Amino acid sequence: MVDLPRASAAKESAETTRHPRIAVVWSVLSAEIERFGAGTGATLRILDVGGGSGGFAVPLAELGHDVTVVEPSANALASLRQRAADADVTDRVVAHQADLDELLDVVDPGTADLVLCHSVLEMVDYPDTALDILAKVCAPGGAVSILVANRIAAVFGKALSGQFGTALDLLVHVDGVVEGRDTMKRRFETATLTALVGGSGLVTEQVHGVGVVGDLIPASAAQSDTGAGEALREFELATAARVPFRDMATRIHLLARKPMR
Ligand SMILES: C[S@@+](CC[C@H](N)C(=O)[O-])C[C@H]1O[C@@H](n2cnc3c(N)ncnc32)[C@H](O)[C@@H]1O
């Protein structure tokens, strides 16, 4: 029996969940999973919308949960299947090739205990409609985890690199993008994101900044397996919920709950 791929897959997942740049999100998700199970170790039905190659889905399946990934890219789905196979969790990961707009064609309403929508709302045509769909697939009492790009950090990043014209474009554009030459359709700010989420009937419980300084410093200082990386991780966790640090981070993470009725 060859067990090396499994060992390296487990190491990869451990590094993913502890990486300073994303540790805050994993900390919130872990607490939500703990809350749901309340010590019983219950299996969650997790839905990862725009789940890509499984950076979140596979580690969650490794924790013993049933994960459905809905993702439009065939290439990303192929990588997801390989990653799930390497981690020996193929039986806990279901994949559908579909867009967020088509979510209700492949997933029944009210069936997910935890819905992830990470780095996708920047790309969709209608974020308010997308939020309504995410709220529909979430089970009453379940949670929706949203991760989006932060306009403020983009402005800061460009200004710090001396690109003041681009920084000003990002600052004044209604959607926080550079018209005609941006990879995203929009960026968010804490207030606009919480207002959008509220419009779908979901109730925001937590907002954190992800990457308060992690994306402004050299990659070598952010490696998860070094002392410096560990110090950065602690810094990110300590500042993530504190204003103004929270609102300056590269990404905004929001956890919202669907009311029981
Ligand atoms: C930056 S990746 C994020 C992947 C994953 N959520 C993560 O955080 O690791 C964005 C993903 O969203 C997917 N995507 C883009 N537009 C989408 C849409 N309209 N509906 C669903 N997924 C979409 C892309 O194919 C890509 O896999």
The ligand as a Tripos MOL2 file, in Angstrom:
@<TRIPOS>MOLECULE
LIG
   27    29     1     0     0
SMALL
NO_CHARGES

@<TRIPOS>ATOM
      1 C1        -10.8790   32.8290   -6.5960 C.3       1 LIG1
      2 S1        -11.6520   31.2960   -6.8800 S.3       1 LIG1
      3 C2        -12.0930   30.8240   -5.2470 C.3       1 LIG1
      4 C3        -12.2010   29.3520   -5.0740 C.3       1 LIG1
      5 C4        -12.6180   28.9090   -3.6700 C.3       1 LIG1
      6 N1        -13.9170   29.4550   -3.3130 N.3       1 LIG1
      7 C5        -11.5900   29.3130   -2.6510 C.2       1 LIG1
      8 O1        -11.8310   30.2470   -1.8770 O.co2     1 LIG1
      9 O2        -10.5190   28.6990   -2.6350 O.co2     1 LIG1
     10 C6        -13.2070   31.8130   -7.5470 C.3       1 LIG1
     11 C7        -14.0240   30.6410   -8.0380 C.3       1 LIG1
     12 O3        -15.3340   31.0980   -8.3270 O.3       1 LIG1
     13 C8        -15.7550   30.4560   -9.5100 C.3       1 LIG1
     14 N2        -16.8100   31.2830  -10.0950 N.ar      1 LIG1
     15 C9        -16.6690   32.3830  -10.8870 C.ar      1 LIG1
     16 N3        -17.8800   32.8690  -11.2340 N.ar      1 LIG1
     17 C10       -18.7960   32.0700  -10.6430 C.ar      1 LIG1
     18 C11       -20.2210   32.0340  -10.6460 C.ar      1 LIG1
     19 N4        -20.9300   32.9470  -11.3140 N.pl3     1 LIG1
     20 N5        -20.8400   31.0780   -9.9390 N.ar      1 LIG1
     21 C12       -20.1250   30.1580   -9.2460 C.ar      1 LIG1
     22 N6        -18.7550   30.1300   -9.2290 N.ar      1 LIG1
     23 C13       -18.1200   31.0640   -9.9100 C.ar      1 LIG1
     24 C14       -14.5110   30.3330  -10.3480 C.3       1 LIG1
     25 O4        -14.6240   29.3380  -11.3570 O.3       1 LIG1
     26 C15       -13.4640   30.0020   -9.2970 C.3       1 LIG1
     27 O5        -13.3180   28.6250   -9.0970 O.3       1 LIG1
@<TRIPOS>BOND
     1     1     2 1
     2     2     3 1
     3     2    10 1
     4     3     4 1
     5     4     5 1
     6     5     6 1
     7     5     7 1
     8     7     8 2
     9     7     9 1
    10    10    11 1
    11    11    12 1
    12    11    26 1
    13    12    13 1
    14    13    14 1
    15    13    24 1
    16    14    15 ar
    17    14    23 ar
    18    15    16 ar
    19    16    17 ar
    20    17    18 ar
    21    17    23 ar
    22    18    19 1
    23    18    20 ar
    24    20    21 ar
    25    21    22 ar
    26    22    23 ar
    27    24    25 1
    28    24    26 1
    29    26    27 1
@<TRIPOS>SUBSTRUCTURE
     1 LIG1         1 GROUP 0 **** ****
